[in-house]
Amino acid sequence: MFPPFAKLLRAGLLRKLDPEIIRAELTVQLAAFSDLFGRAPDFVDGHQHAQLFPQVRDAFLAAVKEAAPNAWVRQGGRDLPLAKRLGAPKALLLDIP
């Protein structure tokens, strides 16, 4: 249901995504995992760090908190000093709230 990677990023940066639709889709995906494996996932991540995109991030965290509260979630490196992140444009872009 999600748009292609570049369109998703662009829409998030422009604040054109509907967080409730994203949360609903993620909730369905997490429920499918639980149905298949009989338990919530131990860790949750997104392809090409899409879970860190603006607007996606908050919906992602809300869905995981509800469906898999003990799951490990990948963090994008915000705890690194800014000097180290300056050499990684993708990391800086993903840090946009």
Secondary structure, DSSP 8 states (H G I E B T S, - for coil): ----HHHHHHHHHTT-S-HHHHHHHHHHHHHHHHHHHSS--SEE--GGGGGGSTTHHHHHHHHHHHH-TT-EE---STTS-HHHHTT-HHHHHHT--
